[in-house]
Amino acid sequence: MNSSKAALQVDLAKSRGGLDQSRLVVAWLMLLPLLLGLLIFAIYPSIYVLGLSFTKSTLGQPFKAYLGLRNYHWLAFGGDDIFVPSLLRAAIFSICVSLVELGLGLWLAVLLASMQRLSRLVRSILLLPLMTPPVLVGTAWKLLLAPGGGLVNGKLLSLGIVDAPISFLGTQPWALLSLMVADAWQWTPFVAILAYAALRQVPDDVVEAALLDGANATAIFWKIQLPMTAPLLLAIFMLRLIMAFKTFDLLYILTFGGPGASTDMAGFAVWRTALRNFDVGTAAAETVLFAAFVSLALLPLLWLHRRVERIAS
Amino acid sequence: MSDLDPKLTVSGLNRRTLLAASASMVGGGMLQLSPLLRSGAFAGQQLNLTIIQPHAVAGEVLKKLFQDQAGVTLNFTVIPYDQVHAQATLDVQSGANHFDVHDYWYASIGALVDDKVVVDVTDWIERDKAQIHPEDFIPSIYDAYTRVNSRRWGLPYDGDSHVLFYNTEILKRHGLEAPATWDAYYQAVKTITEKEKGGGIYGTALLGFKVPVIIVSSYANRLAGFGGRFLKDGRPDLLSEESIAAAEELVRVAPYALPTPSETAFDQALPAFLSGKVAFLEFWTDLGVRAQDPQNSKIVNLWDVSQLPVGGKNKTPVAALDAGFGWAISSGSNKKELAWEFVRWASSGEVGLKLLTTYNSGIDPTRSSTLNAPEYKSFAPKVQRAAAAAFGSALVWPTVAQTPKLLDSLTEQLALILAGQSKPKQALEAVQRAWERELV
């Protein structure tokens, strides 16, 4: 009896083992497309770029010669005085615009959430800057800010605020500020829509209970909505920060990195090295440094995000 | 070198090609068609070419002529002038090999050769020299545009050089004449801006936008005027007295230029000059044709042109070869023989003259015969005079393999100078260091 029971158990274990194995195979098969996708679109390009960064490569002749760390040394400690400042400039720009856009976007989201009517229409209108091609956004702002015939200078002159046109895109600090304004115009609606979605996550009954307790709108925002949506808002901030680090199109159209190097940022510098100087090896090293720099900049935010999430939960 | 296709000979004629040939013979003048093209051997075929935006009109003219006369369709892809190199390289490197012929900026020829993107045409030139007449190309242009490592890689077709355009009405108001020196130019610009700035009129539009072909052209004009050189015996020469003086001259005039030089590119400078808002503009010779076109210009018959001023110890005007284009055959082309026939035809004197006398073609002379042709003289008399005088002596931009990087570092530092973020000498020291790293 006992021996037959034991045999049955062994059989069961065997069949379970077989089942587990076949389930494992199926699981791997199902994962295969994702793994292949990652391999082709993420891992291979990353390894390729990393490989290029150790070589002398041009657009026409990649991997011409092995240079070891010379590209990195040139960028960080050698004669190049453009890339490292462009990284710092990108950081200043990204942090500033992300903060401004989060503040403005959140304010718009609160207004949207409090609207009884026309909320849907306003949301659709808000999406317009997002749907405008960046090149057109740049061109529109270039025309608006032009020293001769530009709308902004025209208004400032007619109102007597200035007696000569301001060169918004050709002088410091106006050029960087103008870029920030154009970027905020384009991306604040995006943040507003996401923040609005975050605000909608706050349960209505919590807000209603606070209202019954006599809390006003300001108190509800600071004591209920903001704490409850903080992890999401922080995630939105991080998303915008990463996007802002990579700003290229506005820069290309509006200032081309000028005046001088005042608005020259890392993404633009990488493009210039790769596609204007055709020095693909150095551009690859810049890309690796850029990715490392952005990752480092995000570390404290990720830590903060985890902490806020824990507190909020 | 020559890889002639034996199939493409006159004996390979068929009815269609004969018809095409006879049709083309009947049609207007056969502009420099080779016997092979005239035979209709290529009729019905197509060529894919890149062409820069300012040459779009020229492309249309070439397309029509070549279709009518050789029965070959030219498919032009119009791209920005600063992206020809990248497009050409990626086309070959990716293996797409879509393009047969490229409209290349002469300064990029060394890099294109180094990247193995264009083919050596030395032997073809030698073979066809009786039809090409290489001796007719303006000497300062021919070598600069085509010669790398003692071989030739293309043929010139747009000989760009800056000259000094000025508004005669504005100068007359102030009792001024065309300046012969950069100092006289500065004084004239200063006078005009100080007196007419309130009315929106400035002494000059200084092309200072941070793109090599724009800001480096402005610097090169002064460098040429002071008698300087970019390279001396293959080594950077940016710390010479002339080089520094040229940079200082650029900075000196900037405060009196149309606001703001750092923002001034073609789309700001051209409308300003053509609408009579600025007195001077250093620009390519083809502006003279546009300035006489009532549809584009409010200064018809109110302008003139002179050679670029001189400065320092130099007393002889020198042309700065700012921009300038040639035709080169892509190494990825599988129609090299036809491509060569096109290049030879398109860079010929007769086709050149046709383009020179077409409004807005963006083409300037590359040959002595077209520069001095009566048709060109009567079409653009003022410009012809300035161009003829300018091409005698010329400042050539670097054409080495490292040119893109050289021009980029110079562009960066010139932009810093114009923005007041660096002093001329300090900036040129940085350029010299960067160039030495690349070249020495």
Contacts between the chains, C-beta under 8 A, distances in Angstrom:
chain1	res1	chain2	res2	distance
A	58	B	89	8.0
A	58	B	111	7.8
A	58	B	114	7.3
A	58	B	115	5.8
A	59	B	86	6.4
A	59	B	89	4.5
A	59	B	90	6.7
A	59	B	93	6.7
A	59	B	115	6.7
A	60	B	89	4.4
A	60	B	92	6.8
A	60	B	93	5.3
A	60	B	114	7.5
A	60	B	115	2.7
A	60	B	116	6.3
A	60	B	117	5.7
A	61	B	93	8.0
A	61	B	114	7.9
A	61	B	115	6.0
A	61	B	116	7.4
A	62	B	93	7.9
A	79	B	433	5.7
A	79	B	434	6.6
A	79	B	437	6.2
A	81	B	430	7.2
A	82	B	412	6.4
A	146	B	268	8.0
A	147	B	259	4.5
A	147	B	260	6.4
A	147	B	263	7.2
A	148	B	200	7.4
A	148	B	258	7.5
A	148	B	259	7.3
A	148	B	268	7.7
A	148	B	272	7.5
A	148	B	277	7.9
A	164	B	259	7.9
A	165	B	259	6.1
A	167	B	259	5.1
A	167	B	260	3.6
A	167	B	262	7.6
A	167	B	263	6.2
A	169	B	262	8.0
A	169	B	263	5.4
A	170	B	259	7.1
A	170	B	260	3.3
A	170	B	261	7.4
A	170	B	262	4.1
A	170	B	263	3.8
A	171	B	260	6.3
A	171	B	262	7.5
A	171	B	419	7.8
A	172	B	419	7.1
A	256	B	209	6.7
A	256	B	210	4.9
A	256	B	211	6.7
A	257	B	210	6.1
A	257	B	415	7.9
A	258	B	209	7.4
A	258	B	210	4.4
A	258	B	262	5.1
A	258	B	263	7.8
A	258	B	415	5.3
A	258	B	419	6.6
A	259	B	210	7.9
A	259	B	260	7.4
A	259	B	262	3.8
A	259	B	263	7.7
A	259	B	415	6.8
A	259	B	418	7.0
A	259	B	419	3.7
A	259	B	421	7.8
A	260	B	262	7.5
A	260	B	415	5.2
A	260	B	416	4.2
A	260	B	418	7.3
A	260	B	419	3.2
A	260	B	420	7.6
A	260	B	421	4.0
A	260	B	422	7.3
A	261	B	412	6.7
A	261	B	415	7.1
A	261	B	416	6.2
A	261	B	421	7.0
A	262	B	419	6.7
A	262	B	421	7.5
A	272	B	408	6.6
A	275	B	83	8.0
A	275	B	86	5.2
A	276	B	82	7.2
A	276	B	404	6.3
A	276	B	408	5.8
A	277	B	404	5.0
A	277	B	405	4.5
A	277	B	408	5.0
A	278	B	85	7.0
A	278	B	86	7.4
A	278	B	89	7.1
A	278	B	111	6.4
A	278	B	115	7.5
A	278	B	404	5.3
A	278	B	405	7.8
A	279	B	405	6.1
